[in-house]
Amino acid sequence: MMASKRMSPKRRRLWLLVGSLSVLGVAAALVLTALDDSLVFFYSPTQVAEKKPGPERRFRLGGLVETGSVKRSADSQEVYFRITDLKGTIDVTYRGLLPDLFREGQGVIAEGSLTSAGLFIAREVLAKHDENYMPPEVAKALKDAGRWKEGEAKK
């Protein structure tokens, strides 16, 4: 007489647990991969110099538009300017229409990527909406640099 090789209930529960954990692990890995692709970090020019994000890595660059740095192309919508946190500066190029409130000495956040030559190619440029507002990330970067005082507005 042959002994039946049926799986015991204890072993069946163990395999069910192992299978469930495997499926859960794969699902978590897929979610984290998808989030990594859509995650956009914020850096000030000084932090970019310190952290050196890789070329083509998308991030937000924030600071003040350096006075005297805005140059507009005569034959296209391309604009060149520099963003500073008063410690570091990064050259930026942007093709498109800038916000109405964009001007020198004002807070700005540009989203894009850094080339291997160190030029920031902006895909989007955001400017502050009134003289009393500074994007929180920019204000924090300026505070960290010791150059921003609460309630002080740049005009």
C-alpha positions as CSV (number, residue, x, y, z in Angstrom):
1,M,0.0,0.0,0.0
2,M,1.4,3.4,-1.0
3,A,1.3,6.2,1.4
4,S,-0.6,9.2,0.1
5,K,1.6,12.3,-0.3
6,R,-0.9,15.0,0.5
7,M,0.3,18.3,1.8
8,S,-0.5,18.9,5.4
9,P,-2.5,22.0,6.3
10,K,0.5,23.5,8.1
11,R,2.7,23.2,5.0
12,R,-0.1,24.5,2.7
13,R,-0.4,27.6,4.9
14,L,3.4,28.1,4.8
15,W,3.4,28.0,1.0
16,L,0.4,30.3,0.8
17,L,2.2,32.8,3.1
18,V,5.4,32.6,1.0
19,G,3.5,33.1,-2.2
20,S,1.5,36.1,-0.8
21,L,4.7,37.8,0.5
22,S,6.3,37.3,-2.9
23,V,3.4,38.9,-4.7
24,L,3.4,41.8,-2.2
25,G,7.1,42.3,-2.7
26,V,6.8,42.5,-6.4
27,A,3.9,45.0,-6.1
28,A,5.9,47.2,-3.7
29,A,8.9,47.2,-6.1
30,L,6.7,48.2,-9.0
31,V,5.1,51.1,-7.0
32,L,8.5,52.4,-5.8
33,T,9.9,52.3,-9.4
34,A,6.9,54.3,-10.7
35,L,7.3,56.8,-7.9
36,D,11.0,57.3,-8.5
37,D,10.3,58.2,-12.1
38,S,7.8,60.9,-11.1
39,L,9.6,62.3,-8.1
40,V,11.0,65.8,-8.5
41,F,13.5,67.1,-6.0
42,F,14.1,70.8,-5.1
43,Y,17.6,72.2,-4.9
44,S,19.2,75.6,-4.5
45,P,22.2,76.5,-6.6
46,T,24.5,75.8,-3.7
47,Q,22.9,72.3,-3.1
48,V,23.3,71.6,-6.9
49,A,27.0,72.3,-6.6
50,E,27.3,70.1,-3.5
51,K,25.1,67.1,-4.6
52,K,25.8,67.2,-8.3
53,P,22.6,65.6,-9.7
54,G,23.4,63.6,-12.8
55,P,22.8,65.0,-16.3
56,E,19.2,64.5,-17.4
57,R,18.0,64.0,-13.8
58,R,14.8,66.2,-13.5
59,F,14.6,68.5,-10.5
60,R,13.5,71.9,-9.4
61,L,16.0,74.7,-9.0
62,G,15.0,77.7,-6.9
63,G,16.4,81.0,-5.9
64,L,16.5,84.6,-7.1
65,V,16.9,85.8,-10.7
66,E,20.3,87.4,-10.6
67,T,20.2,91.2,-11.4
68,G,21.5,92.0,-14.9
69,S,21.5,88.3,-16.0
70,V,18.4,88.1,-18.1
71,K,19.1,88.0,-21.9
72,R,16.4,87.4,-24.4
73,S,17.0,86.0,-27.9
74,A,15.9,88.5,-30.6
75,D,14.7,85.8,-33.1
76,S,13.1,83.2,-30.7
77,Q,11.4,82.8,-27.4
78,E,14.6,81.6,-25.8
79,V,15.7,83.4,-22.5
80,Y,19.0,83.0,-20.7
81,F,19.3,84.0,-17.0
82,R,21.0,83.0,-13.8
83,I,19.5,81.8,-10.6
84,T,21.3,82.5,-7.3
85,D,20.8,81.8,-3.7
86,L,23.4,84.5,-2.9
87,K,26.1,81.8,-2.4
88,G,26.0,79.9,-5.7
89,T,24.7,80.7,-9.2
90,I,23.5,78.5,-12.1
91,D,23.0,79.5,-15.7
92,V,19.5,78.7,-17.0
93,T,18.0,78.6,-20.4
94,Y,14.3,78.5,-21.1
95,R,12.3,78.4,-24.3
96,G,8.8,79.7,-24.0
97,L,6.7,82.5,-22.5
98,L,7.8,83.5,-19.0
99,P,5.3,84.3,-16.3
100,D,4.2,88.0,-16.1
101,L,5.8,88.4,-12.7
102,F,9.2,87.1,-13.8
103,R,11.9,89.7,-13.3
104,E,15.3,90.3,-12.0
105,G,15.7,90.1,-8.2
106,Q,12.5,88.1,-7.7
107,G,12.1,84.5,-6.5
108,V,11.7,81.9,-9.1
109,I,11.5,78.1,-9.4
110,A,12.5,76.4,-12.6
111,E,11.9,72.7,-13.3
112,G,14.2,70.9,-15.7
113,S,17.5,69.2,-15.9
114,L,21.2,70.0,-15.8
115,T,23.4,69.3,-18.8
116,S,26.9,67.8,-18.4
117,A,28.3,71.3,-19.1
118,G,26.4,72.7,-16.1
119,L,23.7,74.6,-17.9
120,F,20.2,74.1,-16.5
121,I,17.6,73.5,-19.2
122,A,14.2,74.6,-17.8
123,R,11.0,73.0,-19.0
124,E,8.8,75.2,-16.7
125,V,9.4,78.5,-14.9
126,L,7.3,79.6,-11.9
127,A,7.5,83.1,-10.4
128,K,6.1,84.4,-7.1
129,H,2.6,85.9,-7.2
130,D,3.1,89.1,-5.1
131,E,5.8,91.1,-3.4
132,N,5.2,89.4,0.0
133,Y,5.3,85.8,-1.2
134,M,8.4,83.7,-1.6
135,P,8.1,80.0,-2.5
136,P,8.7,78.1,0.8
137,E,11.6,76.1,-0.8
138,V,13.3,79.3,-2.0
139,A,12.8,81.0,1.4
140,K,14.3,78.0,3.2
141,A,17.3,77.9,0.9
142,L,17.9,81.6,1.4
143,K,17.5,81.2,5.2
144,D,20.0,78.4,5.2
145,A,22.4,80.6,3.3
146,G,21.8,83.3,6.0
147,R,20.5,85.8,3.4
148,W,16.8,85.8,4.0
149,K,14.9,87.5,6.9
150,E,11.3,86.7,7.7
151,G,9.0,89.5,6.4
152,E,11.6,91.0,4.2
153,A,10.4,91.5,0.6
154,K,12.6,91.9,-2.4
155,K,11.4,94.5,-4.8
